[in-house]
Amino acid sequence: MRRNLFTLMAVGILVVSCAGDPPDVPLGPDGQPDPVLVQGRAVYAEHCASCHGRGGGGGQGPKLNDGTVLETYQNIEDQVAVVFDGKGSMPSFSKRLTQAQIESVTRYTREVLS
């Protein structure tokens, strides 16, 4: 019984410590966030943060917040293709996300996380 309680508490602490949202989208010159980046943030939170970390710091998937993604994929279309088709341990999201969602999350990782 004590062991189960300890395990339950440890899992609860882990869940709480991992909770939270990805970084906010900065405001543009008009004082409003770019709606495409807002959509990208929501897609990232639902489909990407579990592997890449809520702030892009990595985990099961590689880091997205250290500029490496911009070096690796200098052309945004190449990064979109990886999200669409998958690569290595990265699964394809072509059946789960629309093209617009893939483009928005790609912009979010490049413009907000990197």
C-alpha positions in Angstrom: 0.0 0.0 0.0 2.8 2.4 0.9 4.7 1.6 -2.2 1.6 2.2 -4.4 1.0 5.6 -2.7 4.6 6.6 -3.2 4.4 5.6 -6.9 1.2 7.5 -7.4 2.7 10.6 -5.8 5.8 10.4 -7.9 3.8 10.1 -11.1 1.6 13.0 -10.0 4.7 15.2 -9.4 6.1 14.2 -12.8 2.9 15.1 -14.5 2.6 18.5 -12.8 6.3 19.3 -13.5 5.8 18.5 -17.2 2.5 20.5 -17.5 2.4 23.8 -19.1 2.1 25.4 -22.5 4.6 26.1 -25.2 6.1 29.6 -25.5 3.6 32.3 -26.5 3.6 33.9 -29.9 5.1 37.4 -29.8 2.9 40.4 -30.7 3.5 41.9 -34.1 3.8 45.6 -35.0 0.0 46.0 -34.9 -0.1 44.6 -31.3 -1.6 41.4 -32.3 0.0 37.9 -32.7 0.2 36.4 -36.1 -2.8 34.0 -36.4 -0.8 31.4 -38.3 1.8 31.3 -35.5 -1.1 31.1 -32.9 -2.4 28.0 -34.8 1.1 26.6 -35.0 1.5 26.9 -31.2 -1.8 25.0 -30.7 -0.7 22.3 -33.1 2.7 22.1 -31.4 1.1 21.7 -28.0 -1.1 18.9 -29.1 1.1 17.0 -31.5 4.8 17.9 -31.0 5.5 18.8 -27.4 5.2 15.3 -26.1 8.4 14.3 -28.0 10.2 17.6 -28.5 9.4 19.2 -25.1 6.9 22.0 -24.4 9.6 24.6 -25.0 11.3 22.7 -27.8 14.1 21.5 -25.5 14.0 18.0 -26.7 13.3 14.7 -25.1 12.3 11.7 -27.1 12.7 13.9 -30.2 15.5 16.4 -30.9 15.7 19.9 -29.6 13.9 22.6 -31.7 14.9 25.6 -29.7 18.6 25.9 -30.3 18.8 27.1 -33.9 19.7 23.6 -35.2 16.5 23.3 -37.1 17.2 26.5 -39.0 20.7 25.2 -39.9 19.5 21.8 -40.9 16.5 23.1 -42.9 17.5 26.4 -44.4 14.6 26.1 -46.7 11.2 25.9 -44.9 9.8 23.6 -47.5 12.3 21.0 -46.6 11.2 21.1 -42.9 7.5 21.0 -44.0 8.3 17.8 -46.0 9.8 16.1 -42.9 6.7 16.9 -40.9 4.5 15.7 -43.7 6.4 12.6 -44.7 8.3 11.7 -41.6 12.0 10.9 -41.3 13.9 8.5 -39.1 12.0 8.1 -35.9 9.8 11.2 -36.7 6.4 9.9 -37.9 4.5 11.3 -40.8 1.8 13.7 -39.8 0.1 13.8 -43.3 -2.9 11.8 -42.1 -3.2 13.7 -38.8 -2.7 17.3 -39.8 -3.8 19.4 -42.7 -1.2 21.1 -44.9 -2.1 24.4 -43.3 -1.5 23.0 -39.8 1.8 21.5 -40.9 2.9 24.8 -42.4 1.8 26.7 -39.2 3.6 24.4 -36.8 6.7 24.6 -39.0 6.7 28.4 -38.9 6.1 28.3 -35.1 9.2 26.1 -34.6 11.3 28.4 -36.8 10.0 31.8 -35.7 9.2 31.3 -32.0 11.1 28.3 -30.7 14.4 28.7 -32.7 
